[in-house]
Amino acid sequence: MKKERQIAMKRLAAVMVSSAIALTACGGQGASSGEYDANSKATITWLNILHTASPPTDTILNKLEEKTNSELTFSWIPDASKEERINTALASDSLADIVTLTMLDNSSVRNSLKSGLFWEVEPYLKDYPNLAKISPETIKSASIGGKLYGIPFQKDLARNGVTLRKDWLDKLGLDVPKTTDELMEVARAFTEDDPDGNGQDDTTGFVDRNDLVYGAFKTLGSYFGTPNNWQVSADGKMIPEFMTDGYMKTMNYMKQLYDKGYMNKDFAVTAKTDQQQKFAQGKAGIYVGALFDSKNLLNMSKGVQDNMQLVMANDITSTGKESDRAIWAANNGIGGLLAFPRTEVKDEAQLKRILQFVNDLLDEDSYALMTYGIEGTHYTVDDKDAATITNTDLWQQEVQPFAASRPKESGFQIHDADPLKQQADKMIADNANYAVLNPAYSLDSETYNTQGSELQKIITDATYKYILGEIDAAGFKQALETWRNSGGNSIIAEYEAAYKQTQGK
């Protein structure tokens, strides 16, 4: 195993140290003469993001190469340092045939895409059966300035909802909440009414983390009618979400949870792993986040909370009206781009061959390989295409690192056999009917590109301070003015101009 690992590490050329990424020399070997065709064996380098502790072994890589008729060389960038590494790679032109770009709101990334560094690919999609299925809405959301500079990672539109302890609900005689008021009452009961029956005051309702987007705040915001980042008025005016009534209602709701002790007091400094551990250990009974996290939460509870039963909710509103159902769409269902730099992909012939490779990654067999691994080695599958991981340790080592590289994460025949995951998948599909898109996602603002992250910190800090009681409504309003005067007004004006262009006005 040690020898196999050493070979794998060498072959994958994993970039796990702080040295510069040096792929330019090997990118697109022999491609400049245009000899690639659909049946040729492609030699492809891929600058990719690693979401696991270590790179995969060759096991799945070999199968992918066989499936796609290619020879692949990966250069892995740890997710934790992706911003610095990608910015450095773009600045130094140390790229690869394929570059995974997940931070489309990063100024360096956006500027490099707009500069013409990468191939525009939309005109080619129609020539590939899987790429041709990418919806016009997805193409629009993934485009910058009306142009698509890579193949979008297609994510589920709206994955979030509420996971609750069903056994606690049953013990206290409570129903699954349908409104935010009912959810507040469940939070109170889980905090005050001894839901675990141990006679101790050791539980809370919510357990949240230091994330206003993927934690509880933004999902609760949807229940109060908050727009997804931006709202466009009938006359084309752009309104940021934090200047809406829904945002203020969400802050007040979170502040009530905090003040009454219905959530963990340390949420503002709690990491996701700690949040999930607290839930799995029975310290809280309400988790707001991705619905598919429920499976992991239940698995984490084994041996600690063996009586845990979970139920999910995705239809909560503040009004109790079905017509008010809404859930924010993360990045409009776009997880980033597989982009192809012109410095590496020298001509159209090479581009077409690489597009064929990406098209092949969208086949059912490729998806199964990158999701579950090799049947009989990593998983079993029944006659209904339901897959069960049989060797978790091996799967984590050989398969899991590839999961984030799938160009599409759902819509295939093979699926998880776990009942909770199946229910989560159904709810996520249902969420798409109520998804609220960000109308500014594909728009361009130079001020946002250069100052957006810095300006967002003003709002993030003020939001936390309001929930924690460190400032009042007047203090939050002052933060809004600071945001406006520091560049926010320019962002609004630039987005309005860009939106007007999209409407042909």
matplotlib code that plots the C-alpha trace (Angstrom):
import matplotlib.pyplot as plt

x = [0.0, 2.9, 4.4, 1.1, 0.7, 4.1, 3.4, 0.1, 1.5, 4.2, 1.8, -0.7, 2.0, 0.0, 0.7, 0.5, 3.4, 3.9, 6.0, 4.8, 2.5, 4.5, 2.3, 2.9, 5.6, 3.5, 0.2, -1.2, 1.7, 1.7, -1.6, -0.5, -0.5, -4.2, -3.9, -6.6, -9.8, -12.7, -11.1, -7.5, -6.0, -5.9, -3.1, -4.6, -3.4, -5.9, -5.4, -8.0, -9.3, -8.8, -11.4, -9.9, -6.8, -4.8, -5.0, -6.5, -4.6, -4.5, -7.4, -10.2, -7.9, -6.9, -10.6, -11.4, -8.5, -9.7, -13.3, -12.4, -9.4, -7.1, -3.9, -4.5, -2.1, -3.7, -2.2, -4.2, -4.7, -6.0, -9.4, -8.1, -5.5, -7.3, -7.8, -4.1, -3.0, -5.4, -4.6, -0.9, -1.4, -3.4, -0.8, 2.1, 0.4, 1.2, -2.0, -3.1, -5.3, -8.2, -8.5, -11.1, -12.4, -14.8, -14.6, -16.3, -16.8, -13.1, -11.7, -8.6, -10.7, -13.4, -10.8, -8.8, -12.0, -13.0, -9.5, -9.8, -7.3, -9.8, -11.7, -15.3, -17.1, -20.8, -20.7, -19.3, -21.8, -24.3, -21.7, -21.6, -24.6, -24.1, -22.9, -25.8, -28.2, -26.9, -29.9, -30.0, -30.6, -27.5, -25.5, -26.8, -26.0, -22.5, -21.7, -19.8, -20.6, -22.8, -20.0, -19.4, -15.7, -15.9, -18.1, -20.2, -20.3, -24.0, -25.2, -28.6, -30.3, -31.4, -30.1, -30.9, -33.6, -34.1, -33.1, -34.7, -34.6, -37.8, -37.5, -37.4, -40.5, -42.3, -41.3, -42.6, -45.7, -44.7, -45.3, -42.8, -42.9, -44.5, -43.9, -41.1, -43.3, -43.7, -40.0, -39.3, -41.6, -39.7, -36.5, -37.9, -39.1, -35.9, -34.1, -36.4, -38.5, -35.8, -36.2, -33.6, -35.2, -32.0, -33.3, -30.5, -30.5, -28.0, -29.8, -30.6, -32.9, -30.6, -26.9, -25.4, -22.0, -20.0, -21.4, -24.2, -24.6, -24.4, -25.4, -28.9, -29.1, -29.6, -32.1, -34.1, -34.0, -35.7, -38.6, -39.0, -38.9, -35.4, -34.1, -31.0, -28.2, -30.0, -33.5, -34.6, -37.5, -40.0, -38.1, -34.7, -33.4, -31.0, -31.6, -29.1, -30.6, -29.4, -31.5, -34.8, -37.4, -36.8, -33.2, -34.1, -36.8, -34.2, -31.8, -34.6, -35.5, -31.9, -31.5, -34.5, -33.0, -29.8, -31.3, -33.5, -30.8, -32.5, -29.3, -25.6, -24.2, -20.8, -22.4, -20.4, -17.1, -18.3, -16.9, -19.0, -17.3, -17.9, -21.5, -22.2, -20.5, -22.7, -25.8, -24.5, -23.7, -27.3, -26.5, -29.1, -32.0, -32.3, -29.7, -30.2, -28.1, -27.8, -30.5, -28.1, -26.1, -28.8, -27.2, -23.9, -25.4, -27.1, -23.9, -21.9, -24.4, -23.8, -22.3, -23.2, -26.9, -28.1, -31.7, -31.5, -34.2, -34.3, -36.9, -36.4, -38.5, -38.2, -41.6, -41.3, -42.6, -43.1, -46.8, -47.9, -48.9, -47.7, -47.6, -44.8, -42.5, -39.0, -35.5, -32.3, -30.3, -26.6, -24.8, -27.8, -26.8, -23.3, -20.4, -17.8, -16.2, -14.0, -12.0, -9.5, -6.7, -5.6, -1.9, -2.3, -5.1, -3.4, -6.0, -9.6, -8.8, -7.3, -10.2, -12.7, -10.9, -10.9, -14.6, -15.1, -13.3, -15.6, -18.6, -17.5, -17.3, -21.0, -21.8, -23.5, -20.4, -18.1, -20.5, -20.7, -16.9, -16.4, -19.2, -19.2, -16.1, -15.8, -18.7, -17.7, -14.7, -16.2, -19.9, -22.8, -25.8, -29.3, -31.7, -33.1, -29.7, -29.4, -25.8, -24.4, -20.7, -19.3, -15.7, -15.9, -12.1, -11.2, -13.9, -12.6, -9.1, -9.7, -13.0, -14.1, -11.4, -12.9, -16.5, -16.0, -14.7, -17.9, -19.3, -22.8, -23.9, -27.4, -29.8, -28.3, -29.8, -27.5, -28.4, -27.7, -29.5, -29.7, -33.4, -32.5, -30.3, -33.1, -35.5, -33.1, -32.6, -36.3, -36.7, -33.8, -35.4, -38.7, -36.8, -36.0, -39.7, -39.3, -35.7, -34.9, -32.1, -29.6, -30.3, -26.9, -24.9, -23.9, -23.8, -20.5, -19.5, -15.9, -16.3, -17.6, -14.7, -12.2, -13.9, -16.8, -15.2, -14.0, -17.4, -19.2, -17.2, -18.9, -22.3, -21.2, -19.7, -22.8, -25.1, -23.3, -23.1, -26.9, -27.7, -25.3, -26.8, -23.7, -25.5, -29.1, -31.2, -29.6, -26.2, -27.0, -28.4, -25.1, -23.2, -25.4, -24.4, -20.8, -21.2, -22.9, -20.2, -17.3, -18.2, -21.7, -23.4, -21.0, -21.8, -25.5, -25.1, -22.9, -25.2, -28.2, -26.3, -25.3, -28.9, -30.3, -28.0, -29.3, -32.8, -31.9, -32.7]
y = [0.0, 2.4, 1.7, 2.2, 5.5, 6.7, 5.9, 7.6, 10.7, 10.9, 10.3, 12.8, 15.4, 16.8, 20.4, 20.2, 22.5, 26.2, 26.0, 27.6, 25.6, 24.5, 23.0, 25.2, 23.1, 19.9, 21.4, 20.4, 18.5, 18.1, 19.9, 23.1, 21.4, 20.6, 16.8, 16.1, 14.4, 12.8, 9.4, 10.5, 9.7, 13.0, 14.1, 16.5, 18.4, 19.6, 22.2, 21.1, 21.7, 19.1, 18.9, 16.0, 15.6, 13.9, 13.2, 10.0, 6.9, 5.8, 3.4, 5.7, 7.7, 4.6, 3.8, 7.4, 7.4, 4.2, 5.5, 8.8, 7.6, 10.1, 10.4, 12.7, 14.6, 16.3, 19.2, 19.5, 22.7, 22.3, 24.0, 25.9, 27.7, 27.9, 31.6, 32.4, 29.5, 30.3, 34.0, 33.1, 30.7, 33.3, 36.1, 33.9, 32.1, 28.8, 27.0, 23.7, 22.5, 22.5, 24.9, 24.5, 27.9, 27.9, 31.5, 33.3, 36.4, 36.7, 39.8, 38.1, 35.3, 37.6, 39.9, 37.0, 35.6, 38.9, 39.5, 36.7, 34.4, 31.5, 30.1, 31.1, 27.7, 28.3, 28.0, 24.5, 23.0, 21.9, 19.5, 17.3, 15.3, 15.9, 19.5, 20.3, 19.5, 22.3, 24.6, 28.2, 29.4, 27.7, 29.1, 32.6, 32.3, 31.0, 33.7, 36.8, 39.8, 37.5, 35.1, 31.5, 31.0, 27.4, 24.4, 25.1, 22.8, 22.1, 22.0, 21.5, 24.8, 24.9, 22.4, 23.9, 23.2, 22.2, 18.9, 18.1, 15.4, 13.5, 11.5, 14.7, 16.0, 12.8, 12.8, 16.4, 15.9, 18.4, 18.3, 19.1, 23.0, 24.6, 28.3, 30.3, 30.8, 27.0, 26.6, 29.1, 27.1, 23.9, 25.7, 26.7, 23.2, 21.6, 24.1, 24.1, 20.9, 18.3, 16.6, 13.9, 13.1, 13.1, 15.6, 18.1, 21.5, 20.5, 21.0, 23.9, 24.2, 25.4, 24.7, 27.1, 28.1, 31.2, 31.4, 33.7, 32.1, 28.3, 28.3, 29.1, 32.8, 32.8, 29.9, 31.5, 34.7, 32.9, 32.0, 35.8, 36.7, 38.0, 38.2, 36.2, 38.8, 41.3, 42.3, 44.1, 46.4, 46.8, 49.9, 48.1, 49.4, 47.0, 46.6, 44.6, 42.0, 43.6, 46.7, 44.8, 44.1, 40.4, 40.8, 42.8, 40.3, 37.5, 39.4, 39.9, 36.2, 35.2, 37.8, 36.3, 32.8, 34.1, 36.3, 33.5, 30.9, 28.8, 28.4, 27.9, 31.1, 30.5, 30.2, 33.2, 31.3, 27.7, 25.9, 23.5, 20.4, 21.5, 22.4, 18.9, 17.2, 19.1, 18.0, 14.4, 14.4, 15.4, 18.9, 20.5, 19.3, 21.8, 22.0, 24.4, 23.7, 21.3, 18.7, 15.9, 16.7, 14.7, 11.4, 12.4, 13.7, 10.4, 8.5, 10.7, 10.0, 6.2, 5.1, 8.4, 9.0, 5.6, 6.5, 9.5, 9.8, 12.7, 14.4, 17.2, 20.2, 22.3, 24.0, 26.5, 30.1, 33.0, 33.3, 29.7, 30.3, 27.8, 30.8, 32.3, 29.3, 30.3, 29.0, 30.7, 29.2, 28.9, 30.7, 30.1, 26.4, 27.2, 25.6, 27.3, 26.6, 24.1, 26.7, 26.3, 28.8, 29.8, 29.7, 25.9, 24.9, 26.3, 25.8, 24.9, 21.3, 20.8, 22.6, 20.3, 17.2, 18.5, 19.3, 15.7, 14.6, 16.8, 15.6, 12.0, 12.9, 13.6, 10.0, 7.7, 5.5, 8.4, 9.8, 6.4, 6.2, 9.6, 9.3, 5.7, 4.1, 0.6, -1.8, -4.7, -2.8, 0.3, -0.2, -2.6, -1.7, -3.3, -3.8, -0.3, 1.4, 2.2, 2.2, 1.4, 2.1, -1.1, 0.0, 3.5, 3.9, 2.7, 4.9, 8.0, 7.4, 6.4, 8.0, 10.9, 13.3, 13.1, 14.0, 17.7, 17.4, 16.0, 18.5, 17.6, 16.3, 14.9, 13.7, 10.2, 6.7, 5.5, 7.0, 6.5, 3.6, 5.4, 6.3, 9.6, 10.6, 9.6, 11.8, 14.7, 14.3, 14.4, 17.5, 19.2, 18.5, 19.9, 23.0, 23.8, 24.8, 27.5, 28.6, 32.3, 33.2, 36.0, 38.5, 40.0, 36.7, 37.0, 40.8, 42.7, 45.5, 46.7, 48.1, 44.8, 43.0, 45.1, 46.0, 43.5, 41.3, 44.2, 45.9, 42.6, 42.5, 45.7, 44.1, 40.7, 42.4, 44.6, 41.6, 39.6, 42.6, 43.2, 39.6, 39.6, 42.9, 44.9, 47.4, 48.4, 49.1, 52.6, 51.1, 48.7, 51.6, 53.4, 50.4, 50.5, 54.1, 53.2, 50.5, 52.9, 55.6, 53.2, 51.9, 50.4, 53.1, 52.5, 48.7, 49.5, 51.9, 49.5, 46.6, 48.7, 49.7, 46.1, 44.8, 47.5, 46.2, 42.6, 43.9, 45.6, 49.0]
z = [0.0, 0.8, -2.6, -4.4, -2.5, -3.5, -7.1, -7.0, -5.5, -8.1, -11.0, -9.8, -9.4, -6.5, -5.6, -1.8, -1.0, -1.3, -4.4, -7.6, -9.9, -12.9, -15.5, -18.5, -19.9, -19.9, -20.9, -24.2, -25.5, -29.2, -29.5, -31.3, -34.7, -34.3, -34.7, -32.1, -33.2, -31.4, -31.3, -30.4, -27.0, -25.2, -23.0, -20.5, -17.5, -14.9, -12.2, -9.7, -6.1, -3.4, -0.7, 1.2, 3.3, 0.6, -3.1, -4.4, -5.5, -9.2, -8.9, -10.1, -12.3, -14.3, -14.9, -15.9, -18.3, -19.9, -20.0, -21.6, -23.8, -22.1, -20.1, -17.1, -14.9, -11.9, -10.0, -6.7, -4.8, -1.2, -0.8, 2.2, 0.1, -3.2, -3.4, -2.9, -5.2, -8.0, -7.9, -8.1, -10.9, -12.9, -12.3, -13.2, -16.1, -14.5, -15.6, -17.2, -20.0, -17.6, -14.6, -12.0, -11.1, -8.2, -7.0, -9.8, -7.6, -7.0, -8.7, -10.2, -11.6, -13.1, -14.6, -16.1, -17.6, -19.1, -20.4, -22.9, -21.2, -21.5, -24.4, -24.9, -25.2, -25.7, -29.5, -29.2, -26.7, -29.3, -30.8, -27.7, -26.5, -22.8, -23.0, -25.3, -22.4, -20.3, -19.9, -21.2, -17.6, -16.4, -19.3, -18.5, -14.8, -15.5, -18.1, -17.5, -19.6, -21.7, -22.5, -21.2, -20.5, -19.4, -18.7, -15.6, -12.6, -12.4, -8.8, -7.4, -7.3, -3.7, -1.3, 2.1, 4.7, 8.3, 10.0, 13.3, 16.0, 15.3, 18.5, 20.5, 18.6, 19.4, 23.0, 23.5, 21.3, 18.7, 15.0, 12.3, 12.1, 9.1, 10.1, 11.6, 14.7, 15.1, 14.5, 17.3, 19.6, 18.8, 19.6, 22.9, 23.8, 22.8, 25.1, 28.1, 28.1, 28.5, 25.1, 25.9, 29.2, 31.3, 33.8, 32.9, 31.3, 28.6, 25.2, 22.9, 20.0, 17.2, 16.7, 14.2, 12.9, 11.9, 8.4, 7.4, 4.0, 4.4, 8.1, 9.4, 8.6, 4.8, 4.8, 7.5, 5.4, 2.6, 5.0, 5.7, 2.0, 1.8, -1.8, -2.8, -2.5, -4.8, -5.7, -8.9, -8.7, -11.5, -12.8, -12.8, -9.5, -7.7, -4.0, -1.9, 0.4, 3.6, 2.8, 2.7, 5.4, 5.1, 6.1, 9.2, 10.2, 9.9, 12.1, 14.7, 14.6, 15.1, 17.9, 19.6, 19.4, 20.8, 23.6, 24.8, 24.7, 22.1, 20.1, 20.9, 22.4, 20.6, 17.1, 15.8, 16.4, 15.8, 12.8, 10.7, 12.0, 15.6, 14.8, 13.4, 16.3, 18.8, 16.9, 16.7, 20.4, 21.3, 22.4, 20.0, 17.9, 15.0, 12.2, 9.3, 6.3, 3.3, 3.6, 2.6, 5.7, 7.6, 6.5, 7.9, 11.1, 11.7, 10.9, 13.3, 16.1, 16.1, 19.4, 20.9, 20.3, 19.1, 19.5, 17.2, 14.6, 12.1, 10.0, 7.5, 6.6, 3.4, 3.3, 6.2, 5.7, 8.0, 6.9, 6.7, 3.0, 0.4, -2.1, 0.1, -0.1, -1.2, -0.8, -2.0, -4.8, -4.0, -6.8, -9.0, -9.2, -10.5, -8.7, -10.8, -14.2, -15.9, -17.9, -20.7, -21.0, -24.4, -23.3, -22.8, -25.2, -28.3, -30.9, -31.7, -32.4, -29.0, -27.4, -29.1, -27.9, -24.3, -24.6, -25.7, -22.5, -20.3, -22.2, -21.3, -17.7, -17.8, -18.8, -16.3, -16.0, -15.2, -12.7, -10.9, -10.9, -9.4, -6.9, -5.7, -7.2, -8.6, -8.1, -6.0, -4.6, -3.1, -3.4, -4.3, -6.3, -6.3, -9.2, -8.7, -9.1, -5.4, -4.3, -0.9, 0.0, 1.4, 2.2, 3.6, 4.3, 0.9, -0.7, 1.2, 0.0, -3.6, -4.6, -2.5, -3.7, -7.2, -6.1, -6.3, -9.9, -11.3, -13.8, -12.6, -9.2, -9.8, -12.5, -13.0, -12.6, -9.9, -6.5, -2.8, -1.1, 2.2, 3.0, 4.6, 1.6, -0.8, 1.1, 1.1, -2.7, -3.2, -1.1, -2.9, -6.2, -4.8, -3.7, -7.3, -7.7, -5.2, -5.8, -5.6, -8.0, -7.6, -10.5, -10.2, -10.4, -14.0, -14.0, -13.8, -11.5, -11.5, -8.0, -6.8, -8.5, -6.7, -3.4, -3.0, -0.4, 1.7, 1.6, 2.5, 5.7, 6.8, 6.5, 7.9, 11.0, 11.5, 11.2, 13.8, 16.1, 15.8, 16.6, 19.5, 20.8, 20.3, 18.1, 17.6, 14.5, 14.3, 14.4, 11.6, 9.6, 10.1, 8.8, 5.6, 5.1, 5.5, 2.9, 0.5, 1.0, 0.7, -2.7, -2.3, -4.3, -7.2, -7.1, -7.2, -10.1, -12.1, -11.5, -12.7, -15.8, -16.5, -15.8, -18.2, -20.9, -20.5, -20.9, -24.1, -22.7]

ax = plt.figure().add_subplot(projection="3d")
ax.plot(x, y, z, "-o")
ax.set_aspect("equal")
plt.show()
